[in-house]
Amino acid sequence: MKKIGLVIILVMLMVLPSAAQVTWGVRGGLAYSSLVQKIDNNYPSGARFGFSVAGVAQIPLYKRLSLQPEVAFVHQGGNYLSKISDGEVLDPAYPKTKCNYYSILVPVNLVYTFQFTDVYFSVMAGPAVDFSLFGKMRTKNVDTDIVFGKSGEADLQTFDLGVNLGLQVEYSNFFFSVSALCGTLDRRTSKHDGESSLYQNNVTFSLGYYFRK
């Protein structure tokens, strides 16, 4: 805990002198999300389309480096097979469970930016925290509410911790970005015998605007 506290203090000391130079922005776009199953050495997935809208802040750190936190409202999910036959092989005869739900996603990216004429190119990477709010799942054409964090049920965990990677192109305050988020925590609240781990992944394409002077 002491080490974590020290890291937070150091980050604050780096950020506070640049606080007056913070640039705010907004973005919105299409999210292609999937629930990925980990079965032996295979990672089958079932995907769906959703959306992502966010508020963005750019905090300069040093020369071309900046910190870019976001607070996003995301519609995500996917589908998966909840039963596996003997030998760790997916049983295609078993119906898929389809999930769609809404989350608050908070990525904190370290950004490196370089300029070519009037265009700014950025690469970014960092951790992201996912807090799931509400949603539904469908199995055998029966819809049920997802009760996040309820152990012992066919529901999903409330929290996820992901790794975010992205690219961004900015021109005249407008920008286009693409980012890929890989969840690192098993989203199942509980697993029965033969069931696999389940991870949430997203790829998001966005258009946005920075409120620069």
Secondary structure, 3 states (H helix, E strand, C coil): CHHHHHHHHHHHHHHHHHHHHCEEEEEEEEEEEEEEEEECCECCEEEEEEEEEEEEEEEEEECCEEEEEEEEEEEEEEEEECCEECCCEECCCCCEEEEEEEEEEEEEEEEEEEEECCEEEEEEEEEEEEEEEEEEEEECCEEEECCCCCCCCCCECCEEEEEEEEEEEEECCEEEEEEEEEECCCCECCCCCCCCEEEEEEEEEEEEEECCC
